Amino acid sequence: MANRQSYTVLVGYPIGGGHYTKAGQVLDLLDVQALALEQAGRIALTSSLGVVAAPAAPVTKAAKAPAKSAE
C-alpha cells in the first residue's frame, strides 16, 4: 500500500467538481499528488510547519509602571 503524508494547504486550489480547498485544511496525499502543489507553494508538509501545529502563546499586556508623584 502506498504511503500518504499529511500536507497543510497554504493557498486554496480547485480539487474538481467546482470544489476548492481552503487555507489551513489538512490533506493526506501521495508524494506524486503533492509534488506540483508543493513546488507551486500551495501546500507544505504539515510536520515541517511545527509552528502552525503548536498552540499560540497567550497575549499579555505589559503592566504600566506606577506614575511618579511630582514633589
mmCIF file as Biopython writes it, N, C-alpha, C and O atoms, coordinates in Angstrom:
data_model
#
loop_
_atom_site.group_PDB
_atom_site.id
_atom_site.type_symbol
_atom_site.label_atom_id
_atom_site.label_alt_id
_atom_site.label_comp_id
_atom_site.label_asym_id
_atom_site.label_entity_id
_atom_site.label_seq_id
_atom_site.pdbx_PDB_ins_code
_atom_site.Cartn_x
_atom_site.Cartn_y
_atom_site.Cartn_z
_atom_site.occupancy
_atom_site.B_iso_or_equiv
_atom_site.auth_seq_id
_atom_site.auth_asym_id
_atom_site.pdbx_PDB_model_num
ATOM 1   N N  . MET A ? 1  ? 0.836   -1.176 0.000  1.0 0.0 1  A 1 
ATOM 2   C CA . MET A ? 1  ? 0.000   0.000  0.000  1.0 0.0 1  A 1 
ATOM 3   C C  . MET A ? 1  ? 0.880   1.238  0.000  1.0 0.0 1  A 1 
ATOM 4   O O  . MET A ? 1  ? 1.925   1.253  0.651  1.0 0.0 1  A 1 
ATOM 5   N N  . ALA A ? 2  ? 0.483   2.247  -0.702 1.0 0.0 2  A 1 
ATOM 6   C CA . ALA A ? 2  ? 1.259   3.477  -0.828 1.0 0.0 2  A 1 
ATOM 7   C C  . ALA A ? 2  ? 1.173   4.296  0.454  1.0 0.0 2  A 1 
ATOM 8   O O  . ALA A ? 2  ? 0.142   4.327  1.126  1.0 0.0 2  A 1 
ATOM 9   N N  . ASN A ? 3  ? 2.283   4.958  0.776  1.0 0.0 3  A 1 
ATOM 10  C CA . ASN A ? 3  ? 2.315   5.799  1.975  1.0 0.0 3  A 1 
ATOM 11  C C  . ASN A ? 3  ? 1.829   7.197  1.647  1.0 0.0 3  A 1 
ATOM 12  O O  . ASN A ? 3  ? 2.220   7.793  0.643  1.0 0.0 3  A 1 
ATOM 13  N N  . ARG A ? 4  ? 0.981   7.699  2.502  1.0 0.0 4  A 1 
ATOM 14  C CA . ARG A ? 4  ? 0.484   9.067  2.366  1.0 0.0 4  A 1 
ATOM 15  C C  . ARG A ? 4  ? 1.082   9.910  3.473  1.0 0.0 4  A 1 
ATOM 16  O O  . ARG A ? 4  ? 1.409   9.410  4.549  1.0 0.0 4  A 1 
ATOM 17  N N  . GLN A ? 5  ? 1.220   11.206 3.193  1.0 0.0 5  A 1 
ATOM 18  C CA . GLN A ? 5  ? 1.708   12.134 4.189  1.0 0.0 5  A 1 
ATOM 19  C C  . GLN A ? 5  ? 0.708   13.264 4.334  1.0 0.0 5  A 1 
ATOM 20  O O  . GLN A ? 5  ? -0.053  13.559 3.413  1.0 0.0 5  A 1 
ATOM 21  N N  . SER A ? 6  ? 0.718   13.890 5.494  1.0 0.0 6  A 1 
ATOM 22  C CA . SER A ? 6  ? -0.207  14.999 5.751  1.0 0.0 6  A 1 
ATOM 23  C C  . SER A ? 6  ? 0.403   16.300 5.254  1.0 0.0 6  A 1 
ATOM 24  O O  . SER A ? 6  ? 1.553   16.620 5.554  1.0 0.0 6  A 1 
ATOM 25  N N  . TYR A ? 7  ? -0.383  17.038 4.494  1.0 0.0 7  A 1 
ATOM 26  C CA . TYR A ? 7  ? 0.026   18.332 3.970  1.0 0.0 7  A 1 
ATOM 27  C C  . TYR A ? 7  ? -0.995  19.373 4.398  1.0 0.0 7  A 1 
ATOM 28  O O  . TYR A ? 7  ? -2.190  19.088 4.475  1.0 0.0 7  A 1 
ATOM 29  N N  . THR A ? 8  ? -0.521  20.572 4.675  1.0 0.0 8  A 1 
ATOM 30  C CA . THR A ? 8  ? -1.398  21.675 5.038  1.0 0.0 8  A 1 
ATOM 31  C C  . THR A ? 8  ? -1.514  22.612 3.855  1.0 0.0 8  A 1 
ATOM 32  O O  . THR A ? 8  ? -0.510  22.968 3.238  1.0 0.0 8  A 1 
ATOM 33  N N  . VAL A ? 9  ? -2.733  23.014 3.535  1.0 0.0 9  A 1 
ATOM 34  C CA . VAL A ? 9  ? -2.982  23.913 2.411  1.0 0.0 9  A 1 
ATOM 35  C C  . VAL A ? 9  ? -2.593  25.335 2.820  1.0 0.0 9  A 1 
ATOM 36  O O  . VAL A ? 9  ? -3.077  25.852 3.828  1.0 0.0 9  A 1 
ATOM 37  N N  . LEU A ? 10 ? -1.720  25.960 2.037  1.0 0.0 10 A 1 
ATOM 38  C CA . LEU A ? 10 ? -1.310  27.345 2.271  1.0 0.0 10 A 1 
ATOM 39  C C  . LEU A ? 10 ? -2.158  28.304 1.461  1.0 0.0 10 A 1 
ATOM 40  O O  . LEU A ? 10 ? -2.556  29.361 1.950  1.0 0.0 10 A 1 
ATOM 41  N N  . VAL A ? 11 ? -2.435  27.928 0.211  1.0 0.0 11 A 1 
ATOM 42  C CA . VAL A ? 11 ? -3.257  28.727 -0.700 1.0 0.0 11 A 1 
ATOM 43  C C  . VAL A ? 11 ? -4.270  27.774 -1.325 1.0 0.0 11 A 1 
ATOM 44  O O  . VAL A ? 11 ? -3.889  26.756 -1.904 1.0 0.0 11 A 1 
ATOM 45  N N  . GLY A ? 12 ? -5.552  28.095 -1.213 1.0 0.0 12 A 1 
ATOM 46  C CA . GLY A ? 12 ? -6.594  27.232 -1.750 1.0 0.0 12 A 1 
ATOM 47  C C  . GLY A ? 12 ? -6.433  26.987 -3.245 1.0 0.0 12 A 1 
ATOM 48  O O  . GLY A ? 12 ? -5.935  27.839 -3.981 1.0 0.0 12 A 1 
ATOM 49  N N  . TYR A ? 13 ? -6.864  25.812 -3.676 1.0 0.0 13 A 1 
ATOM 50  C CA . TYR A ? 13 ? -6.789  25.464 -5.094 1.0 0.0 13 A 1 
ATOM 51  C C  . TYR A ? 13 ? -7.980  24.573 -5.450 1.0 0.0 13 A 1 
ATOM 52  O O  . TYR A ? 13 ? -8.551  23.927 -4.570 1.0 0.0 13 A 1 
ATOM 53  N N  . PRO A ? 14 ? -8.362  24.531 -6.738 1.0 0.0 14 A 1 
ATOM 54  C CA . PRO A ? 14 ? -9.513  23.707 -7.140 1.0 0.0 14 A 1 
ATOM 55  C C  . PRO A ? 14 ? -9.171  22.219 -7.067 1.0 0.0 14 A 1 
ATOM 56  O O  . PRO A ? 14 ? -8.087  21.800 -7.472 1.0 0.0 14 A 1 
ATOM 57  N N  . ILE A ? 15 ? -10.113 21.426 -6.545 1.0 0.0 15 A 1 
ATOM 58  C CA . ILE A ? 15 ? -9.898  19.983 -6.481 1.0 0.0 15 A 1 
ATOM 59  C C  . ILE A ? 15 ? -10.858 19.227 -7.396 1.0 0.0 15 A 1 
ATOM 60  O O  . ILE A ? 15 ? -10.862 17.996 -7.416 1.0 0.0 15 A 1 
ATOM 61  N N  . GLY A ? 16 ? -11.665 19.959 -8.149 1.0 0.0 16 A 1 
ATOM 62  C CA . GLY A ? 16 ? -12.540 19.327 -9.116 1.0 0.0 16 A 1 
ATOM 63  C C  . GLY A ? 16 ? -14.004 19.386 -8.721 1.0 0.0 16 A 1 
ATOM 64  O O  . GLY A ? 16 ? -14.343 19.466 -7.540 1.0 0.0 16 A 1 
ATOM 65  N N  . GLY A ? 17 ? -14.846 19.347 -9.707 1.0 0.0 17 A 1 
ATOM 66  C CA . GLY A ? 17 ? -16.283 19.363 -9.476 1.0 0.0 17 A 1 
ATOM 67  C C  . GLY A ? 17 ? -16.788 20.652 -8.861 1.0 0.0 17 A 1 
ATOM 68  O O  . GLY A ? 17 ? -17.838 20.665 -8.218 1.0 0.0 17 A 1 
ATOM 69  N N  . GLY A ? 18 ? -16.046 21.741 -9.053 1.0 0.0 18 A 1 
ATOM 70  C CA . GLY A ? 18 ? -16.458 23.017 -8.503 1.0 0.0 18 A 1 
ATOM 71  C C  . GLY A ? 18 ? -16.080 23.197 -7.042 1.0 0.0 18 A 1 
ATOM 72  O O  . GLY A ? 18 ? -16.483 24.181 -6.421 1.0 0.0 18 A 1 
ATOM 73  N N  . HIS A ? 19 ? -15.311 22.262 -6.476 1.0 0.0 19 A 1 
ATOM 74  C CA . HIS A ? 19 ? -14.907 22.334 -5.081 1.0 0.0 19 A 1 
ATOM 75  C C  . HIS A ? 19 ? -13.476 22.857 -4.966 1.0 0.0 19 A 1 
ATOM 76  O O  . HIS A ? 19 ? -12.637 22.602 -5.830 1.0 0.0 19 A 1 
ATOM 77  N N  . TYR A ? 20 ? -13.212 23.590 -3.888 1.0 0.0 20 A 1 
ATOM 78  C CA . TYR A ? 20 ? -11.886 24.147 -3.640 1.0 0.0 20 A 1 
ATOM 79  C C  . TYR A ? 20 ? -11.423 23.753 -2.246 1.0 0.0 20 A 1 
ATOM 80  O O  . TYR A ? 20 ? -12.237 23.509 -1.354 1.0 0.0 20 A 1 
ATOM 81  N N  . THR A ? 21 ? -10.114 23.693 -2.069 1.0 0.0 21 A 1 
ATOM 82  C CA . THR A ? 21 ? -9.563  23.526 -0.733 1.0 0.0 21 A 1 
ATOM 83  C C  . THR A ? 21 ? -9.497  24.894 -0.077 1.0 0.0 21 A 1 
ATOM 84  O O  . THR A ? 21 ? -9.589  25.920 -0.750 1.0 0.0 21 A 1 
ATOM 85  N N  . LYS A ? 22 ? -9.335  24.903 1.240  1.0 0.0 22 A 1 
ATOM 86  C CA . LYS A ? 22 ? -9.236  26.155 1.990  1.0 0.0 22 A 1 
ATOM 87  C C  . LYS A ? 22 ? -7.885  26.209 2.682  1.0 0.0 22 A 1 
ATOM 88  O O  . LYS A ? 22 ? -7.325  25.173 3.041  1.0 0.0 22 A 1 
ATOM 89  N N  . ALA A ? 23 ? -7.361  27.410 2.870  1.0 0.0 23 A 1 
ATOM 90  C CA . ALA A ? 23 ? -6.103  27.582 3.590  1.0 0.0 23 A 1 
ATOM 91  C C  . ALA A ? 23 ? -6.264  27.030 5.001  1.0 0.0 23 A 1 
ATOM 92  O O  . ALA A ? 23 ? -7.262  27.298 5.669  1.0 0.0 23 A 1 
ATOM 93  N N  . GLY A ? 24 ? -5.279  26.260 5.449  1.0 0.0 24 A 1 
ATOM 94  C CA . GLY A ? 24 ? -5.322  25.661 6.774  1.0 0.0 24 A 1 
ATOM 95  C C  . GLY A ? 24 ? -5.868  24.249 6.786  1.0 0.0 24 A 1 
ATOM 96  O O  . GLY A ? 24 ? -5.745  23.550 7.792  1.0 0.0 24 A 1 
ATOM 97  N N  . GLN A ? 25 ? -6.463  23.819 5.702  1.0 0.0 25 A 1 
ATOM 98  C CA . GLN A ? 25 ? -7.021  22.476 5.610  1.0 0.0 25 A 1 
ATOM 99  C C  . GLN A ? 25 ? -5.876  21.463 5.546  1.0 0.0 25 A 1 
ATOM 100 O O  . GLN A ? 25 ? -4.863  21.722 4.897  1.0 0.0 25 A 1 
ATOM 101 N N  . VAL A ? 26 ? -6.023  20.326 6.202  1.0 0.0 26 A 1 
ATOM 102 C CA . VAL A ? 26 ? -5.004  19.276 6.196  1.0 0.0 26 A 1 
ATOM 103 C C  . VAL A ? 26 ? -5.475  18.151 5.284  1.0 0.0 26 A 1 
ATOM 104 O O  . VAL A ? 26 ? -6.600  17.666 5.407  1.0 0.0 26 A 1 
ATOM 105 N N  . LEU A ? 27 ? -4.598  17.741 4.364  1.0 0.0 27 A 1 
ATOM 106 C CA . LEU A ? 27 ? -4.918  16.689 3.401  1.0 0.0 27 A 1 
ATOM 107 C C  . LEU A ? 27 ? -3.893  15.576 3.487  1.0 0.0 27 A 1 
ATOM 108 O O  . LEU A ? 27 ? -2.721  15.838 3.758  1.0 0.0 27 A 1 
ATOM 109 N N  . ASP A ? 28 ? -4.310  14.339 3.262  1.0 0.0 28 A 1 
ATOM 110 C CA . ASP A ? 28 ? -3.399  13.210 3.163  1.0 0.0 28 A 1 
ATOM 111 C C  . ASP A ? 28 ? -3.212  12.912 1.680  1.0 0.0 28 A 1 
ATOM 112 O O  . ASP A ? 28 ? -4.142  12.482 0.997  1.0 0.0 28 A 1 
ATOM 113 N N  . LEU A ? 29 ? -1.990  13.150 1.192  1.0 0.0 29 A 1 
ATOM 114 C CA . LEU A ? 29 ? -1.714  12.987 -0.228 1.0 0.0 29 A 1 
ATOM 115 C C  . LEU A ? 29 ? -0.525  12.065 -0.458 1.0 0.0 29 A 1 
ATOM 116 O O  . LEU A ? 29 ? 0.355   11.932 0.392  1.0 0.0 29 A 1 
ATOM 117 N N  . LEU A ? 30 ? -0.521  11.434 -1.621 1.0 0.0 30 A 1 
ATOM 118 C CA . LEU A ? 30 ? 0.647   10.686 -2.070 1.0 0.0 30 A 1 
ATOM 119 C C  . LEU A ? 30 ? 1.711   11.679 -2.524 1.0 0.0 30 A 1 
ATOM 120 O O  . LEU A ? 30 ? 1.398   12.820 -2.864 1.0 0.0 30 A 1 
ATOM 121 N N  . ASP A ? 31 ? 2.959   11.244 -2.529 1.0 0.0 31 A 1 
ATOM 122 C CA . ASP A ? 31 ? 4.044   12.128 -2.948 1.0 0.0 31 A 1 
ATOM 123 C C  . ASP A ? 31 ? 3.838   12.651 -4.367 1.0 0.0 31 A 1 
ATOM 124 O O  . ASP A ? 31 ? 4.100   13.822 -4.641 1.0 0.0 31 A 1 
ATOM 125 N N  . VAL A ? 32 ? 3.365   11.784 -5.275 1.0 0.0 32 A 1 
ATOM 126 C CA . VAL A ? 32 ? 3.168   12.213 -6.658 1.0 0.0 32 A 1 
ATOM 127 C C  . VAL A ? 32 ? 2.028   13.223 -6.771 1.0 0.0 32 A 1 
ATOM 128 O O  . VAL A ? 32 ? 2.048   14.080 -7.654 1.0 0.0 32 A 1 
ATOM 129 N N  . GLN A ? 33 ? 1.034   13.131 -5.883 1.0 0.0 33 A 1 
ATOM 130 C CA . GLN A ? 33 ? -0.062  14.099 -5.885 1.0 0.0 33 A 1 
ATOM 131 C C  . GLN A ? 33 ? 0.408   15.447 -5.353 1.0 0.0 33 A 1 
ATOM 132 O O  . GLN A ? 33 ? -0.040  16.494 -5.820 1.0 0.0 33 A 1 
ATOM 133 N N  . ALA A ? 34 ? 1.297   15.421 -4.387 1.0 0.0 34 A 1 
ATOM 134 C CA . ALA A ? 34 ? 1.725   16.646 -3.709 1.0 0.0 34 A 1 
ATOM 135 C C  . ALA A ? 34 ? 2.856   17.369 -4.416 1.0 0.0 34 A 1 
ATOM 136 O O  . ALA A ? 34 ? 3.074   18.553 -4.158 1.0 0.0 34 A 1 
ATOM 137 N N  . LEU A ? 35 ? 3.569   16.712 -5.282 1.0 0.0 35 A 1 
ATOM 138 C CA . LEU A ? 35 ? 4.778   17.280 -5.881 1.0 0.0 35 A 1 
ATOM 139 C C  . LEU A ? 35 ? 4.553   18.641 -6.528 1.0 0.0 35 A 1 
ATOM 140 O O  . LEU A ? 35 ? 5.211   19.609 -6.147 1.0 0.0 35 A 1 
ATOM 141 N N  . ALA A ? 36 ? 3.660   18.743 -7.481 1.0 0.0 36 A 1 
ATOM 142 C CA . ALA A ? 36 ? 3.428   20.004 -8.192 1.0 0.0 36 A 1 
ATOM 143 C C  . ALA A ? 36 ? 2.824   21.066 -7.279 1.0 0.0 36 A 1 
ATOM 144 O O  . ALA A ? 36 ? 3.163   22.245 -7.389 1.0 0.0 36 A 1 
ATOM 145 N N  . LEU A ? 37 ? 1.929   20.656 -6.375 1.0 0.0 37 A 1 
ATOM 146 C CA . LEU A ? 37 ? 1.302   21.616 -5.462 1.0 0.0 37 A 1 
ATOM 147 C C  . LEU A ? 37 ? 2.328   22.196 -4.494 1.0 0.0 37 A 1 
ATOM 148 O O  . LEU A ? 37 ? 2.269   23.378 -4.153 1.0 0.0 37 A 1 
ATOM 149 N N  . GLU A ? 38 ? 3.261   21.369 -4.057 1.0 0.0 38 A 1 
ATOM 150 C CA . GLU A ? 38 ? 4.309   21.830 -3.148 1.0 0.0 38 A 1 
ATOM 151 C C  . GLU A ? 38 ? 5.274   22.771 -3.869 1.0 0.0 38 A 1 
ATOM 152 O O  . GLU A ? 38 ? 5.699   23.779 -3.304 1.0 0.0 38 A 1 
ATOM 153 N N  . GLN A ? 39 ? 5.614   22.448 -5.098 1.0 0.0 39 A 1 
ATOM 154 C CA . GLN A ? 39 ? 6.502   23.310 -5.881 1.0 0.0 39 A 1 
ATOM 155 C C  . GLN A ? 39 ? 5.856   24.649 -6.190 1.0 0.0 39 A 1 
ATOM 156 O O  . GLN A ? 39 ? 6.552   25.659 -6.288 1.0 0.0 39 A 1 
ATOM 157 N N  . ALA A ? 40 ? 4.548   24.677 -6.343 1.0 0.0 40 A 1 
ATOM 158 C CA . ALA A ? 40 ? 3.819   25.917 -6.633 1.0 0.0 40 A 1 
ATOM 159 C C  . ALA A ? 40 ? 3.572   26.741 -5.373 1.0 0.0 40 A 1 
ATOM 160 O O  . ALA A ? 40 ? 3.091   27.871 -5.458 1.0 0.0 40 A 1 
ATOM 161 N N  . GLY A ? 41 ? 3.898   26.184 -4.201 1.0 0.0 41 A 1 
ATOM 162 C CA . GLY A ? 41 ? 3.712   26.914 -2.955 1.0 0.0 41 A 1 
ATOM 163 C C  . GLY A ? 41 ? 2.286   26.890 -2.435 1.0 0.0 41 A 1 
ATOM 164 O O  . GLY A ? 41 ? 1.908   27.737 -1.626 1.0 0.0 41 A 1 
ATOM 165 N N  . ARG A ? 42 ? 1.498   25.944 -2.882 1.0 0.0 42 A 1 
ATOM 166 C CA . ARG A ? 42 ? 0.103   25.862 -2.436 1.0 0.0 42 A 1 
ATOM 167 C C  . ARG A ? 42 ? -0.063  24.990 -1.203 1.0 0.0 42 A 1 
ATOM 168 O O  . ARG A ? 42 ? -1.012  25.180 -0.442 1.0 0.0 42 A 1 
ATOM 169 N N  . ILE A ? 43 ? 0.847   24.028 -0.985 1.0 0.0 43 A 1 
ATOM 170 C CA . ILE A ? 43 ? 0.791   23.166 0.198  1.0 0.0 43 A 1 
ATOM 171 C C  . ILE A ? 43 ? 2.188   23.047 0.796  1.0 0.0 43 A 1 
ATOM 172 O O  . ILE A ? 43 ? 3.188   23.349 0.145  1.0 0.0 43 A 1 
ATOM 173 N N  . ALA A ? 44 ? 2.232   22.602 2.047  1.0 0.0 44 A 1 
ATOM 174 C CA . ALA A ? 44 ? 3.503   22.323 2.711  1.0 0.0 44 A 1 
ATOM 175 C C  . ALA A ? 44 ? 3.300   21.116 3.612  1.0 0.0 44 A 1 
ATOM 176 O O  . ALA A ? 44 ? 2.202   20.879 4.115  1.0 0.0 44 A 1 
ATOM 177 N N  . LEU A ? 45 ? 4.359   20.366 3.807  1.0 0.0 45 A 1 
ATOM 178 C CA . LEU A ? 45 ? 4.313   19.198 4.669  1.0 0.0 45 A 1 
ATOM 179 C C  . LEU A ? 45 ? 3.981   19.654 6.085  1.0 0.0 45 A 1 
ATOM 180 O O  . LEU A ? 45 ? 4.649   20.534 6.629  1.0 0.0 45 A 1 
ATOM 181 N N  . THR A ? 46 ? 2.961   19.064 6.675  1.0 0.0 46 A 1 
ATOM 182 C CA . THR A ? 46 ? 2.475   19.500 7.982  1.0 0.0 46 A 1 
ATOM 183 C C  . THR A ? 46 ? 3.559   19.384 9.051  1.0 0.0 46 A 1 
ATOM 184 O O  . THR A ? 46 ? 3.648   20.245 9.926  1.0 0.0 46 A 1 
ATOM 185 N N  . SER A ? 47 ? 4.373   18.353 8.999  1.0 0.0 47 A 1 
ATOM 186 C CA . SER A ? 47 ? 5.410   18.178 10.011 1.0 0.0 47 A 1 
ATOM 187 C C  . SER A ? 47 ? 6.479   19.265 9.927  1.0 0.0 47 A 1 
ATOM 188 O O  . SER A ? 47 ? 7.147   19.544 10.923 1.0 0.0 47 A 1 
ATOM 189 N N  . SER A ? 48 ? 6.652   19.881 8.762  1.0 0.0 48 A 1 
ATOM 190 C CA . SER A ? 48 ? 7.632   20.961 8.631  1.0 0.0 48 A 1 
ATOM 191 C C  . SER A ? 48 ? 7.067   22.295 9.096  1.0 0.0 48 A 1 
ATOM 192 O O  . SER A ? 48 ? 7.807   23.270 9.222  1.0 0.0 48 A 1 
ATOM 193 N N  . LEU A ? 49 ? 5.762   22.347 9.353  1.0 0.0 49 A 1 
ATOM 194 C CA . LEU A ? 49 ? 5.118   23.560 9.842  1.0 0.0 49 A 1 
ATOM 195 C C  . LEU A ? 49 ? 4.834   23.428 11.334 1.0 0.0 49 A 1 
ATOM 196 O O  . LEU A ? 49 ? 3.714   23.697 11.769 1.0 0.0 49 A 1 
ATOM 197 N N  . GLY A ? 50 ? 5.800   23.029 12.108 1.0 0.0 50 A 1 
ATOM 198 C CA . GLY A ? 50 ? 5.624   22.811 13.541 1.0 0.0 50 A 1 
ATOM 199 C C  . GLY A ? 50 ? 5.063   24.014 14.262 1.0 0.0 50 A 1 
ATOM 200 O O  . GLY A ? 50 ? 4.371   23.854 15.267 1.0 0.0 50 A 1 
ATOM 201 N N  . VAL A ? 51 ? 5.337   25.207 13.786 1.0 0.0 51 A 1 
ATOM 202 C CA . VAL A ? 51 ? 4.833   26.421 14.424 1.0 0.0 51 A 1 
ATOM 203 C C  . VAL A ? 51 ? 3.322   26.499 14.295 1.0 0.0 51 A 1 
ATOM 204 O O  . VAL A ? 51 ? 2.648   26.953 15.220 1.0 0.0 51 A 1 
ATOM 205 N N  . VAL A ? 52 ? 2.783   26.070 13.177 1.0 0.0 52 A 1 
ATOM 206 C CA . VAL A ? 52 ? 1.346   26.131 12.950 1.0 0.0 52 A 1 
ATOM 207 C C  . VAL A ? 52 ? 0.626   25.127 13.833 1.0 0.0 52 A 1 
ATOM 208 O O  . VAL A ? 52 ? -0.462  25.423 14.326 1.0 0.0 52 A 1 
ATOM 209 N N  . ALA A ? 53 ? 1.194   23.957 14.046 1.0 0.0 53 A 1 
ATOM 210 C CA . ALA A ? 53 ? 0.538   22.916 14.812 1.0 0.0 53 A 1 
ATOM 211 C C  . ALA A ? 53 ? 0.539   23.210 16.314 1.0 0.0 53 A 1 
ATOM 212 O O  . ALA A ? 53 ? -0.344  22.748 17.035 1.0 0.0 53 A 1 
ATOM 213 N N  . ALA A ? 54 ? 1.529   23.980 16.789 1.0 0.0 54 A 1 
ATOM 214 C CA . ALA A ? 54 ? 1.613   24.292 18.212 1.0 0.0 54 A 1 
ATOM 215 C C  . ALA A ? 54 ? 0.610   25.386 18.563 1.0 0.0 54 A 1 
ATOM 216 O O  . ALA A ? 54 ? 0.389   26.299 17.767 1.0 0.0 54 A 1 
ATOM 217 N N  . PRO A ? 55 ? 0.003   25.306 19.739 1.0 0.0 55 A 1 
ATOM 218 C CA . PRO A ? 55 ? -0.940  26.363 20.133 1.0 0.0 55 A 1 
ATOM 219 C C  . PRO A ? 55 ? -0.211  27.685 20.343 1.0 0.0 55 A 1 
ATOM 220 O O  . PRO A ? 55 ? 0.935   27.715 20.791 1.0 0.0 55 A 1 
ATOM 221 N N  . ALA A ? 56 ? -0.881  28.748 20.019 1.0 0.0 56 A 1 
ATOM 222 C CA . ALA A ? 56 ? -0.285  30.072 20.151 1.0 0.0 56 A 1 
ATOM 223 C C  . ALA A ? 56 ? -0.194  30.457 21.618 1.0 0.0 56 A 1 
ATOM 224 O O  . ALA A ? 56 ? -1.061  30.111 22.420 1.0 0.0 56 A 1 
ATOM 225 N N  . ALA A ? 57 ? 0.867   31.177 21.955 1.0 0.0 57 A 1 
ATOM 226 C CA . ALA A ? 57 ? 1.036   31.644 23.332 1.0 0.0 57 A 1 
ATOM 227 C C  . ALA A ? 57 ? 0.032   32.761 23.598 1.0 0.0 57 A 1 
ATOM 228 O O  . ALA A ? 57 ? -0.230  33.577 22.716 1.0 0.0 57 A 1 
ATOM 229 N N  . PRO A ? 58 ? -0.527  32.805 24.794 1.0 0.0 58 A 1 
ATOM 230 C CA . PRO A ? 58 ? -1.488  33.867 25.089 1.0 0.0 58 A 1 
ATOM 231 C C  . PRO A ? 58 ? -0.815  35.238 25.082 1.0 0.0 58 A 1 
ATOM 232 O O  . PRO A ? 58 ? 0.332   35.389 25.502 1.0 0.0 58 A 1 
ATOM 233 N N  . VAL A ? 59 ? -1.540  36.208 24.608 1.0 0.0 59 A 1 
ATOM 234 C CA . VAL A ? 59 ? -1.020  37.569 24.542 1.0 0.0 59 A 1 
ATOM 235 C C  . VAL A ? 59 ? -1.323  38.258 25.860 1.0 0.0 59 A 1 
ATOM 236 O O  . VAL A ? 59 ? -2.467  38.293 26.311 1.0 0.0 59 A 1 
ATOM 237 N N  . THR A ? 60 ? -0.283  38.805 26.468 1.0 0.0 60 A 1 
ATOM 238 C CA . THR A ? 60 ? -0.478  39.519 27.726 1.0 0.0 60 A 1 
ATOM 239 C C  . THR A ? 60 ? -0.014  40.952 27.553 1.0 0.0 60 A 1 
ATOM 240 O O  . THR A ? 60 ? 0.934   41.227 26.818 1.0 0.0 60 A 1 
ATOM 241 N N  . LYS A ? 61 ? -0.685  41.851 28.230 1.0 0.0 61 A 1 
ATOM 242 C CA . LYS A ? 61 ? -0.305  43.256 28.162 1.0 0.0 61 A 1 
ATOM 243 C C  . LYS A ? 61 ? 0.711   43.530 29.259 1.0 0.0 61 A 1 
ATOM 244 O O  . LYS A ? 61 ? 0.602   43.000 30.365 1.0 0.0 61 A 1 
ATOM 245 N N  . ALA A ? 62 ? 1.682   44.347 28.950 1.0 0.0 62 A 1 
ATOM 246 C CA . ALA A ? 62 ? 2.684   44.715 29.937 1.0 0.0 62 A 1 
ATOM 247 C C  . ALA A ? 62 ? 2.050   45.662 30.954 1.0 0.0 62 A 1 
ATOM 248 O O  . ALA A ? 62 ? 1.271   46.546 30.600 1.0 0.0 62 A 1 
ATOM 249 N N  . ALA A ? 63 ? 2.397   45.460 32.209 1.0 0.0 63 A 1 
ATOM 250 C CA . ALA A ? 63 ? 1.849   46.322 33.265 1.0 0.0 63 A 1 
ATOM 251 C C  . ALA A ? 63 ? 2.522   47.688 33.196 1.0 0.0 63 A 1 
ATOM 252 O O  . ALA A ? 63 ? 3.726   47.786 32.957 1.0 0.0 63 A 1 
ATOM 253 N N  . LYS A ? 64 ? 1.744   48.726 33.406 1.0 0.0 64 A 1 
ATOM 254 C CA . LYS A ? 64 ? 2.296   50.075 33.381 1.0 0.0 64 A 1 
ATOM 255 C C  . LYS A ? 64 ? 3.061   50.329 34.673 1.0 0.0 64 A 1 
ATOM 256 O O  . LYS A ? 64 ? 2.678   49.853 35.742 1.0 0.0 64 A 1 
ATOM 257 N N  . ALA A ? 65 ? 4.133   51.077 34.558 1.0 0.0 65 A 1 
ATOM 258 C CA . ALA A ? 65 ? 4.893   51.466 35.737 1.0 0.0 65 A 1 
ATOM 259 C C  . ALA A ? 65 ? 4.081   52.488 36.517 1.0 0.0 65 A 1 
ATOM 260 O O  . ALA A ? 65 ? 3.393   53.314 35.917 1.0 0.0 65 A 1 
ATOM 261 N N  . PRO A ? 66 ? 4.149   52.448 37.852 1.0 0.0 66 A 1 
ATOM 262 C CA . PRO A ? 66 ? 3.384   53.414 38.624 1.0 0.0 66 A 1 
ATOM 263 C C  . PRO A ? 66 ? 3.845   54.851 38.315 1.0 0.0 66 A 1 
ATOM 264 O O  . PRO A ? 66 ? 5.032   55.117 38.127 1.0 0.0 66 A 1 
ATOM 265 N N  . ALA A ? 67 ? 2.884   55.741 38.270 1.0 0.0 67 A 1 
ATOM 266 C CA . ALA A ? 67 ? 3.201   57.139 37.968 1.0 0.0 67 A 1 
ATOM 267 C C  . ALA A ? 67 ? 3.972   57.760 39.137 1.0 0.0 67 A 1 
ATOM 268 O O  . ALA A ? 67 ? 3.654   57.538 40.306 1.0 0.0 67 A 1 
ATOM 269 N N  . LYS A ? 68 ? 4.970   58.527 38.792 1.0 0.0 68 A 1 
ATOM 270 C CA . LYS A ? 68 ? 5.766   59.191 39.821 1.0 0.0 68 A 1 
ATOM 271 C C  . LYS A ? 68 ? 5.033   60.439 40.275 1.0 0.0 68 A 1 
ATOM 272 O O  . LYS A ? 68 ? 4.498   61.194 39.463 1.0 0.0 68 A 1 
ATOM 273 N N  . SER A ? 69 ? 5.017   60.639 41.541 1.0 0.0 69 A 1 
ATOM 274 C CA . SER A ? 69 ? 4.345   61.848 42.046 1.0 0.0 69 A 1 
ATOM 275 C C  . SER A ? 69 ? 5.288   63.036 41.959 1.0 0.0 69 A 1 
ATOM 276 O O  . SER A ? 69 ? 6.480   62.914 42.237 1.0 0.0 69 A 1 
ATOM 277 N N  . ALA A ? 70 ? 4.760   64.162 41.580 1.0 0.0 70 A 1 
ATOM 278 C CA . ALA A ? 70 ? 5.571   65.376 41.458 1.0 0.0 70 A 1 
ATOM 279 C C  . ALA A ? 70 ? 5.734   65.997 42.842 1.0 0.0 70 A 1 
ATOM 280 O O  . ALA A ? 70 ? 4.750   66.375 43.478 1.0 0.0 70 A 1 
ATOM 281 N N  . GLU A ? 71 ? 6.963   66.100 43.300 1.0 0.0 71 A 1 
ATOM 282 C CA . GLU A ? 71 ? 7.224   66.664 44.625 1.0 0.0 71 A 1 
ATOM 283 C C  . GLU A ? 71 ? 7.874   68.004 44.521 1.0 0.0 71 A 1 
ATOM 284 O O  . GLU A ? 71 ? 8.168   68.629 45.540 1.0 0.0 71 A 1 
#
